[in-house]
Amino acid sequence: MLTQQAKREVLLRQIEELTPGGLTEVAQFIEFLQFRAQQPARKPVSKRNHPAFGVWADHPEAGDPVSFGMKLRQRLETRRDA
């Protein structure tokens, strides 16, 4: 396993061999990593706590989800917007 210093030396040698385009890509990737590290860790949202959970619960036509989905799809496919 390489030490931190050894890793730096290897990276610096590899960077020296890059083309200008490669250097740009490395610089952009480093910026991405720094930005990502600054973002707070997000807690996973459970499906039940999602704002859209149960949005169709009070609609009687949603009692049979399969037929409801088929009707919605049929309406979408046959509508005329023009």
Buried (B, 14 or more C-beta within 10 A) or exposed (E): EEEEEEEEEEEEEEEEEEEEEEEEEBEEEEEEEEEEEEEEEEEEEEEEEEEEEEEEEEEEEBEEEEEBEEEEEEEEEEEEEE
